[in-house]
Amino acid sequence: MSRTVEKTELSDQDLLRYSRQIMLPQIDLSGQQKLLASRVVLFGVGGLGSTVAMYLVTSGVGRITLVDPDRVDLSNLQRQVVFLSDDIGCEKVSAARQRLTAMNQQVEVRTINSVLSGARLRQVASEADLVVDATDNFSARYAINRACVETHTPLIVGAAIRFEGQVTVFTMKSQSACYGCLYPDQGDLEESCAQTGILGSVAGLVGCLQATEAIKLLLNHGKILSNKILLIDALNMEWHSVRINRDPKCAVCANSKGHA
Ligand SMILES: [Zn+2]
């Protein structure tokens, strides 16, 4: 495992492509080089993941690994904006890679067309600077959280349903809570958007917030939603954040090395 940030030289094309964010003093040339050397793993290329992937790729995050076992369905297109009608029936990760590479050839897009578990999941998490969880079910979230706890990989979790969204960040450093502290494992009780519906733009909103937190975390700038959950009620446009305390009896992180 190597998380050393290497310097990537910026070409004239890079300077132009990324000029509007290089102008930001928090990013500057060194931040752009850092982004180009960063590696992110994205679980779930759905409504949230489409937006996360597009913004990370257009921002110049150097390598993104897409993990999703599904194929594109007609009912996905209302919110999974990385896909086109012609992608129906194709593997999501392959269709997304094609689109993302067309957006920015400089970014390396890797794909895993399966559900990961166990050692393979841990390995994929350990090779990333951070993990973005944009899946839509508790069992995936618990497995991803556990792998991030065990490998001390920062994790950004998003969820959206109806007009509602949630975003939270677990740095997995000392005193960091984890997803298990927030929602102790009670089986797969999560409602899915297939059952209850979702406004596409709300999924995109949550994805934008995840991408923004990812870039801030990669660059170590600003205040992130660490040990906090942001709750969004888009119907009434009310946002508030709630503190999450680390649970000393958490079944996942209580005994984790580095969390003592
Ligand atoms: Zn925990």
Residues whose N, C-alpha, C, O or C-beta is under 5 A from the ligand:
A	BS01	ZN	A177 C178 G180 C181 C250 V252 C253
